[in-house]
Amino acid sequence: MTDDIIGAGLPQEIIGAALPQEIIGAALPRVEGPLKVTGHARYTADHHYPDMLVAVPVCATVAVGSVRHVDCNAARGMPGVHAILTRESIGNIARLPEKSRLKIDEKVPPLQDDEVRYYGQFVALVLADTFEQARDGARAVRVDYAAAAPDVRMAMTPDGEPEVATERGDPEAAYDGAAVQVDETWCTPIETHNPMELHATVARWEGDRLTVHETTQAVVNHRGVLAAMLQVPEERVRVVTTHLGGGFGGKLWPWTHSLLAAQAARVAGRPVKLVVTRQMMFRNVGHRTNTQQRIRLAAGADGRLVSLRHDFIHHDSRAGVSEESCGEATGYLYATPNLRVTAATCRRDLGVNTAMRGPGVVPGMFALESAMNELADRLAMDPLALRLVNDTARDESKDVPFSSRHLRECLELGAERFGWARRDPAIGAMRDGDTILGWGMASATWPGTRTKAQVSLSLHDDGTVRVRSATQDIGTGTYTVLAQMAAHETGVDIARVSVEIGDTDLPPGPTSGGSMATASLVPAVAMAARHAIRQLLDVAGRLEEGGEPRFAGGRVTPGGLAFGEVLRRAGVERVEGQGISKGSAADPRAKEVSIRSFGAHFVEVAWQPAMARLAVRRVVSVIDGGKIVNARTARNQIEGAVQMGVGMALFEETHYDARYGSPVNGNLADYLVVTHADAPAVDVTFLDYPDQALNEYGARGVGEIGLVGVAPAITAAVYHATGKRIRSLPVKIEDLL
Ligand code: MOS
């Protein structure tokens, strides 16, 4: 069993056991699951070459200043140390042009100047025979800095005039004249992505050709960035990522370790492996920026919103900026004639922020949905009823209808499954013995987008189907849904379908981000299958079986021969079809509607005042994510996202030392994430309405939406249990005492 062609030869009992009538929507287990649980799946850091060197970076111990001198003398003579690369010896790594189609968040290339812009920035690189030797060598490198005091304050004021992101009507006048108002500020902290798999690069040059095994959610972009910044023609760079142990957005765009490893391999003339440590994960590969968001909203006595203003600000870095678009959902989620959203940034001496699951919308909806919950309380109105009153069939920010919006049904069905009607709204009124129960809820939303994609699909004379695309599986189920799509389009048993992804040698596929991969692949797979089948029928026509050949269920009629047999008789090894689809941004039909996913979360917290223990006990989530392609992998996405939401509400926060600008809890002992003991039971329901505006199946993708709205539902439940309004995440026990 090879691990780069997933699905080939997997036994029937693994894939085919529960083979349903309808393969699209089936709750199939992951086709690559057996490889992973048996340890056969090779992740990036599992790649070795016999003459490979291991690289360990030297990290800046100041956050602001410059490198005056790097003393390599002690390190140079140490056992196994091959080279110490500094600004003088690393060679040229170019800056990406400002207007590039390529994406990188940390715009400043590594080791190209002496400036230190954030704590932990790579200032040298030690190459040695083993990891331990390289690590010891890195510790022995002495760096002399000219340092200044860092500014890593979390409170923010805008650096320039805030930019208006979207507006309509006259929100000031409407606010001033309204019956009920809310004006509060919500804060979310810096969160650090902590996928199980560390970022890693294994780079190898063969002559002037570079192959990089990389932990990336976007092999195609990664190749482009490496080519541009290392100044190699793109066709001589290959990027491979066969399996990923999670990403959460932190692995979307290239980071400096990848450029350094690839350039070091070029300089050393040997393959180089660089694995980012868990501590470096908190400094060098992005984080979710902290946000400060003022929301002013006003409603009539009936609960109808008359004014909504959302002013947000977040950090940026001297090494680059990634926009955290907190107002993304504010303009369209609810009906209101008067609205303004503004965005601002505030520079701090921190590493570069980047997308983290549900970027923008997740912190933005924490503020917006918290404000809605506070408004409901001020109106003495059920928060569920408040959402229903403000539901809308039109996206008022674009003045177009939603292609498929079922928020109302999410809310009503979620309420029913949760038992919301039994809620006593009085603070602390609901009890289970000595435990006080708190109930809270919030809406969820996320854009439905399709990006350009290419897929090849081939039919082989051994009766197998192969589908190939340079997309990735970050653990979400891309291998499996691609196999399902190919089985559906060809009518061939999924056990005979194999999937090849995660390699730039394949047709360029979509980024695994923004919940876009599945939706993007659908049209391309469909087209590739039709193209392949047309060629098969041409081959069949030459066999003179009589009549116009047709293809169904993997067989060609007349004659009823399996397609593999047709190909064998014709002496054709395989036919290969190509599918190319454009993104929804280039689709005029998609412009006439607003394509969004929706959802609702209902949460129960348990508060034990005697021992000051707070836990989330159960969550009911109803998701309107279009047609669900795989009911199991999709449910897993929501279950995992909800747990991440519990972490966001109660645990996750990266703290920085004001003196050094360094993360102080940069490890998994001190940076708290949800453990099994913290994990609530999650009840997930998909509405499963196909959204035909996006693709043939009506699939929108479900990676991020499960996280949106969880935190505000939890803080509402905390308020219901304790009477404490927590507007700064995470909720700390001391806030509740
Ligand atoms: Mo997601 S933050 O687009 O990987």
Residues whose N, C-alpha, C, O or C-beta is under 5 A from the ligand:
A	BS01	MOS	F248 G249 A355 M356 R357 G358 P359 S512 G513 G514 S515
